[in-house]
């Protein structure tokens, strides 16, 4: 059977095209096989592609995310991208909800040009990192290192945003330095007046070498920096080559709000 799938490319966590993090969005009329979704993600070649299937028109959807390597349980920028597409299609809709592969409810609301997503808050626990991992990253000294089990990501805080921006990891060495994680998140206090902290996310184990802007890492970055800076409202900047930004607000002990913008840059039909 031939499937024709309404497909978009959306730049998330940015107010202009060709910045932020591009995500694919496929609007399904029926569920695809996992192999088909994985092949589409490989074909599009973006860090993630979201596959959404409507449950209750047009405000409730299932959502699944695939990188070119594997299925990802939770993805911030692809959720933002999918939300942008739905709000553009249904201009009278201001609230929607997604359910991911783990049955996690992800409420989303439109506020003018901005979109606010409700995500879970996760914690980190201290964890030592190997010299090989630090050498592969190009990091000589760290302030702290920790681990988040829900995302299977190691967090490393370095001394300055300048050092963070100048990192140029050896990705082959990085992959050999660890064998059981999904990625490494490196972060630092921002020197920019408009932001509180900055980050970069490297994940050659489970996706591309570097994710341009990563919403899912803020599920644990929010609590980490809230404790460090004694603030419940934070402004985050991801200092990758493409750059991106988001506002973070801790709603309660279990939930946070991630708010930003997205730009649709391509719409087409995918045939499989």
N, C-alpha and C positions, 0 to 999 in steps of 0.2 A: 504493500500500500504506500502511495506517495503522500507525504505530509508536507504541507506548506505552512510555515511558521512565521508569524509576524515577529520581526527581530529588530532590535535597536542596539546602538552603541551610545552610551551615556557617560560623560565625564562627571564624576562625583567629587564632592568636597571642594568645589571651585565655583567662581562666578564668571568664568570665561572659558571658551573652548580651548582644547589642547593643553589644559592644565588639570590638576587633580588626578584622579584615578579612573581610567576608562573601564567600564564593565559592559558585558553583553547582557541583554535582556530578551528572553524568548517567551512570548505569550502563547501558552499551549491551549489547545482545545481538548486534548486528552493526554493522559500521562504517557511519557516516553519510557523506553527501557533505559536503565542506567548506562548501558554501553552506548546508546544513541546520544544521551546527554554528554557523556564524556567525549565522544567524537566531535560533537559540536563545539565544546569548549576548546578542544585541541585545534579545530579548524579556525575558530575566531582568534585564538592565540592571545587572549587577554588574561589578566591575572585571575579574574573570575567571570563566569557567566551565570546569571540567575535564570531559573526556569520557574515560571509562575503559572498556576492553574487556578482559575476562579472557582470559589465555593459558593458564595452568595453574592450575586451581582449587585453592584460592582465593588463591594467593600471588603470582601474576605477571600483570601487566597492561600494556597500552599506555596512554599518557596523552597527551592533546592539550589545549591551553589556548587559549581564544579570549576576547579582550576584546570590548567592543561595536564595536570598530573593525577588529580584525585578529587573526590567529593569533599567539600569543606562544610562542616555543620553550620557555621555562622559567619556571615560576611557583612560588614557594615556598608561598604561602598556599593556593593551590588544590591543591597536592600534599598539604599537611597536611590540608586538608579532605577530600580523597579518602581519605586514610589513615584518618582518623577514622571515616568511613562504613564502610569495609571492616572495621576492627577491631570496630565495633559490630555488624556483620552476622555476623561469624565470631569469636566471643568466644574460641575456642581458638587462634586464629592470633595470633602475636606478631611475625612477620617477614614483610614483603612486599617486592616490587620492582616499580618502574615503568620503562618504557622510553619516552622522549619522541620527538618527531619527528626529532631528530638522532641517534637510537639511543643516547642517553646513558642509562646505567643509574642508577637512583635507588633505592638500598636504604633501607628504612624499618623501624624497630623500635619496638615499644611498651614503655614503662616506666611501668606504673601508669597515672596520668592523663596522663602526658606521652608525646609522640611524638618520636622522633629521626630526622631525615632526613639522609642523606649526599649532599652536593652537591659540585660541583667548586669549586676555588679559582681565581679569576682575578686578574690583575694590572691595575694602571693605569699609564698613562704621563702625564707632565705635558702639559697642554694649556691654552693661554690661552683665556679666554672674553671675549666682546664686552661692551662697556659696555651695549649694548641688552639683552642677556640679563640682566645684573645688575640693571639698572633695572626690567625686567619682573618680576623676582623680588622686588624691594625690598631688595636687598643692596647696601650701600655699601662694605664692605671685606671682603676674603677673606684667609684664611691660605694656601690653595693651591687649585688646580684641576687636575683630571686627567680622563682618559678611559679607559673600558673598552670594548674593541672587541667582545667576545663578546656583551655586552648592548646595546651601542651607547648607553651612558649616560655623561653628564658628571657628575663628582663635584666638589662645591664644599664646602670646609670654611670655616665662618664662626667668628667669634671667641667666641661664647657660645651656650649652649643657650637662653637667654632670647630672644636675637635670632632664633634658629631657630624657636622656638615662636610668635613674633609675626609671622612672615612672612605676608603676604597678597598673593600674586602677582596681577598683571594677566594673565590667561591668554590673552587675545587678543593682547596685545603679546608674550607669551612665545612663542606659536606663530609669530609673524612674525619673532622674533629669531633663529630657527635653523630649518633646513629638512631636516636630514639625520639627526637623532638621535631616539632613542625616548623619552628622558626626561632629567630633571635631578635628581640626588640631592644634597640639601644636608644637611650633617652637622656636629656639634660635640661636644666633650667634655661629658659629662653632669655636672651639679651635684648630681644625686641620688645618695645614698649607695649605693643598690642597683644602679646601672647605671654602665657605663663610658663609653658614648657614646650619642648620640641622632641621629635622622635624620628627614627628610621627603622624599617622592618625588613629583615633579610630572611628569606625562606626558600632556599634552593632545594630543601628536602621535600617540600610538598607543593611548590608552585613555581613562580619565576624567581630570579635571583633577588630582586628587590621589589617590594610592593610600593607603588608611588604614594598612596595614602590609605591608611588602614583603620577602619572604624572598629573592627572587632577587638583590636588590641586595647582600645580604650575601656573595655569592660573591666580590665584590671589596672590600667594606667590611671583611671579616674580616682580610684580609692588610694592608689599609691601616692599620687601627687596631691590629693586632698589632704592626706596626713602630713606630707612634707611641707606644704605651703599653708595649711590651716584655712582652706577655702573649700566651699561646696560648689562654687561656680568657677569654671576654668576655661581658658582659651588655649587651644592646642594648634600647633603648627607642625606639619610633617615636612622636613627640609630635604626631601628627595629632589631629583632634578626637575620633576614636574611641579612639585610643591602642592600643598593643600591645607585646608583649615577647617576647624569645627569648634563649636561651643559645647561645653560639657557641663551638665548640672546634675548633681547627686540628688535624686528625688527622695529616697529613703535608703534603708540598709540593703535593699535587694534590687533597686531599680535606679537607672540613670537615664538622662535625656541627652541624646546627641543631635545637635542641630547644625545644618549647613545648607548648601545649595548644590544644584546639579544642572548640567547642560546637555540636552539631547543633540548629538551631532550627526547621527545617521539613522535612517529608518529604511527597512527593506523586507524582503521575503526570502526566507531560507527554505530550500527544498531538499528533502531527504527521502 
